[in-house]
Amino acid sequence: MVSDPAESIEPTTPSGRVRGESATADSLWSTRRRALTIGLILNVTIVASEALAVGTILPIVAGDLGGIDLYGWVFSGFFLGSLLGIVVAGIVIDRGSLVRPFVAGIGLFSLGLLIGGLAPSMAVLVAGRVIQGFGAGAIPAVAYVSIGRAMPEPLRPRMFATLSTAWILPGVIGPVAASAVAALLHWRLVFLGLLPFIAVAAWLTLPAIRAVAPTPPQDEPAARAAAARHRSVLPLAAVLVVGSGLIVAGLSRLGPAPLLEIAAGAMIGIPAFARLTPRGTIVAATGLPAAILLRGFLTFAFFSADAYVPLAIQDWRGDSALLSGLAYMAATLTWTGGSWVNAHRIQQLGPGRFLRAGFVVLLCGIVAFMAIFVRGVPTWLAVPLWGVAGFGMGLAYATPSLIVLREAPSADQGAATAALQLSDVLGSSLGTGIGGALIVLGSPAGRTGVEGLLATFVLAAGIALAGLLITRRLGPRVAAGRPPEAVAPKTEPAPA
């Protein structure tokens, strides 16, 4: 944990350790970093528990409330709400505060859980998920900037791997516990039961967040430019949310009018995304822009399939929610394992190799999982096969974050990490939304059909393949992981 803004200019050794500091002290668990490390782990654990639990029990929820046509919107609503939360948090962070976006994020996340737990219909559940997503969008932005400001570069891969490890306990216990609670008591308790834990985690984390160094002061021209950028960001984010929503809504019901919705959504959403991210992101310009775009391809490919793993297991194959939970558990454990491989080897092998390897393994996992759509294939194979996809995500997921923290100037870390999260959440939102639309189209009379499910996994595989091809756009310096100052000065990300 850092309480002195001058820490970033203390003399360091080549390994990133402050001179005179022992190897033990220069760790995630040193006295000045321990509170922040524990706080971030607690909050990731809560978010992970919620995400895995909701995904596991959603087929039960949909059966109780009805509205299979809104199944995908339970995920997409959350992600679209996160888009606005990420942007607002990035603005507030760049103005110097980490506390306000953290407190607001926790509060809205809790409110969304409360609404979801009391929802009388799928439409109200979707509304609660939008509010919950708005709050959740602030939490990763605060976490990323906290890591960037409070930890030297050699510790950052370890911190991201540690945060991935925080998914292990929820991954092992959460899906199984959620399916048991839904079966023996009621699914509503899965939402409402997390509220006391969120309150405790927030109370323990807030002092550590407050102690992180504020944004470094900017000169007057830079401050004016940042203020002008902030004034335009929120309306653009709202336009992006509307555009994404139109695309997903149009895909959910094909016909002349919906096709106009899709076209309108693309026409307003694509320019908004281009202006909210560093110049060249939309076309995968070499370096930082390509890394930001690749995060979106990664989350689209994984979550467009991951959200519907329980439907494939429970509705198509007629197996239990417990097996769905085990599949999620396997992906969580292997994601964590891949993250630790990344943390220990990325400085030697470079980000490019890890992104390429991650996309390859993810593609193999998605394609292999499609075998369970064949009735003669044992359903239990879903567990190890989805674990392969999780390992691919572990290899690749943190890599764009590390690139952004290294490439973006300190004064623009809020905007750069917000752009990364926008790409992340937009990929997840479009992936789950378009996947849900395909399932609705292939599911006549409200029943889950194999055609829609299979089309969703084929789409996920295609996006993973496209992401693999785009990894060439990282460029040799960024792909090799060489520091920017070793080749050329950093260039600040700027809106198009």
JOTA-V965349 format. One record per residue. PSI is psi in radians with two decimals (999 if undefined). Layout:
[[PSI] [PSI]]
//
This chain:
[[2.39] [2.22] [-0.13] [2.00] [-0.35] [-0.06] [-0.61] [-0.26] [0.17] [2.54] [2.38] [2.81] [2.96] [-0.45] [-0.05] [0.01] [2.42] [2.35] [2.43] [-0.04] [2.43] [2.85] [-0.61] [-0.71] [-0.60] [1.26] [3.02] [-0.38] [0.26] [2.86] [-0.72] [-0.16] [-0.24] [-0.78] [-0.72] [-0.75] [-0.85] [-0.73] [-0.80] [-0.67] [-0.75] [-0.78] [-0.66] [-0.66] [-0.73] [-0.84] [-0.71] [-0.74] [-0.76] [-0.81] [-0.81] [-0.63] [-0.81] [-0.76] [-0.64] [-0.74] [-0.05] [-0.65] [-0.62] [-0.76] [-0.80] [-0.63] [-0.57] [-0.82] [-0.31] [3.11] [0.95] [-0.43] [-0.31] [0.12] [-0.91] [-0.51] [-0.38] [-0.63] [-0.83] [-0.68] [-0.74] [-0.82] [-0.66] [-0.67] [-0.64] [-0.58] [-0.85] [-0.71] [-0.68] [-0.79] [-0.82] [-0.75] [-0.70] [-0.69] [-0.84] [-0.67] [-0.77] [-0.35] [-0.01] [-0.24] [2.36] [-0.40] [-0.82] [-0.85] [-0.53] [-0.84] [-0.79] [-0.70] [-0.80] [-0.71] [-0.80] [-0.62] [-0.76] [-0.72] [-0.73] [-0.69] [-0.73] [-0.80] [-0.75] [-0.71] [-0.42] [0.07] [2.28] [-0.16] [2.91] [-0.59] [-0.74] [-0.66] [-0.75] [-0.73] [-0.76] [-0.64] [-0.57] [-0.82] [-0.77] [-0.74] [-0.66] [-0.76] [-0.70] [-0.47] [-0.52] [-0.50] [-0.87] [-0.57] [-0.76] [-0.74] [-0.79] [-0.80] [-0.62] [-0.76] [-0.76] [-0.63] [-0.53] [-0.20] [2.41] [2.84] [-0.71] [-0.42] [-0.30] [-0.78] [-0.64] [-0.66] [-0.75] [-0.67] [-0.65] [-0.70] [-0.62] [-0.64] [-0.50] [-0.23] [-0.17] [-0.92] [-0.86] [-0.60] [-0.58] [-0.73] [-0.70] [-1.00] [-0.70] [-0.77] [-0.71] [-0.77] [-0.61] [-0.76] [-0.76] [-0.63] [-0.70] [-0.55] [-1.62] [2.55] [-0.43] [-0.53] [-0.36] [-0.66] [-0.93] [-0.50] [-0.29] [-0.29] [-0.80] [-0.62] [-0.62] [-0.74] [-0.76] [-0.78] [-0.71] [-0.74] [-0.65] [-0.51] [-0.55] [-0.77] [-0.65] [-0.70] [-0.71] [-0.51] [-0.18] [2.47] [2.47] [3.05] [2.32] [2.50] [2.53] [2.71] [2.95] [-0.79] [-0.73] [-0.67] [-0.70] [-0.72] [-0.71] [-0.71] [-0.73] [-0.69] [-0.71] [-0.64] [-0.48] [-0.26] [-0.82] [-0.82] [-0.66] [-0.68] [-0.70] [-0.72] [-0.72] [-0.73] [-0.79] [-0.78] [-0.76] [-0.73] [-0.69] [-0.70] [-0.84] [-0.75] [-0.73] [-0.67] [-0.39] [-0.34] [1.69] [2.64] [3.06] [-0.83] [-0.83] [-0.60] [-0.59] [-0.65] [-0.78] [-0.79] [-0.76] [-0.72] [-0.74] [-0.69] [-0.61] [-0.48] [-0.72] [-0.83] [-0.62] [-0.77] [-0.70] [-0.63] [-0.35] [-0.10] [2.87] [2.60] [2.27] [-0.04] [-0.74] [-0.42] [0.27] [0.89] [2.64] [2.41] [-2.32] [-0.81] [-0.74] [-0.67] [-0.72] [-0.77] [-0.67] [-0.54] [-0.70] [-0.72] [-0.66] [-0.84] [-0.61] [-0.88] [-0.78] [-0.90] [-0.39] [-0.44] [-0.74] [-0.69] [-0.42] [0.15] [-0.79] [-0.64] [-0.72] [-0.70] [-0.80] [-0.81] [-0.79] [-0.85] [-0.17] [0.42] [-3.04] [2.84] [-0.48] [-0.72] [-0.64] [-0.75] [-0.65] [-0.63] [-0.76] [-0.71] [-0.75] [-0.77] [-0.63] [-0.79] [-0.75] [-0.60] [-0.79] [-0.74] [-0.76] [-0.62] [-0.67] [-0.59] [-0.76] [-0.86] [-0.63] [-0.31] [-0.13] [-0.57] [-0.46] [-0.70] [-0.41] [2.65] [-0.60] [-0.76] [-0.67] [-0.69] [-0.78] [-0.80] [-0.70] [-0.79] [-0.67] [-0.83] [-0.70] [-0.79] [-0.77] [-0.71] [-0.75] [-0.81] [-0.74] [-0.64] [-0.51] [-0.20] [-0.47] [-0.17] [-0.19] [2.16] [-0.54] [-0.21] [2.29] [2.34] [-0.52] [-0.32] [-0.32] [-0.54] [-1.02] [-0.57] [-0.70] [-0.41] [-0.58] [-0.77] [-0.70] [-0.67] [-0.67] [-0.73] [-0.68] [-0.68] [-0.63] [-0.50] [-0.79] [-0.28] [-0.83] [-0.59] [-0.77] [-0.67] [-0.79] [-0.80] [-0.53] [-0.67] [-0.56] [2.40] [2.70] [-0.72] [-0.36] [0.21] [-0.61] [-0.83] [-0.71] [-0.76] [-0.58] [-0.70] [-0.71] [-0.76] [-0.60] [-0.81] [-0.75] [-0.92] [-0.63] [-0.72] [-0.78] [-0.76] [-0.87] [-0.66] [-0.89] [-0.64] [-0.81] [-0.65] [-0.75] [-0.67] [-0.73] [-0.66] [-0.72] [-0.75] [-0.54] [0.23] [1.37] [2.61] [0.54] [0.13] [2.59] [2.08] [2.70] [-0.48] [-0.82] [-0.73] [-0.79] [-0.71] [-0.64] [-0.77] [-0.58] [-0.74] [-0.79] [-0.74] [-0.71] [-0.69] [-0.66] [-0.71] [-0.73] [-0.73] [-0.70] [-0.72] [-0.61] [-0.35] [-0.34] [-0.35] [0.02] [-0.53] [2.67] [-0.65] [-0.87] [-0.71] [-0.59] [-0.25] [0.39] [2.49] [2.51] [-0.68] [-0.28] [-0.28] [-0.88] [2.77] [2.71] [2.55] [2.31] [2.45] [2.39] [2.52] [2.59] [999]]
//
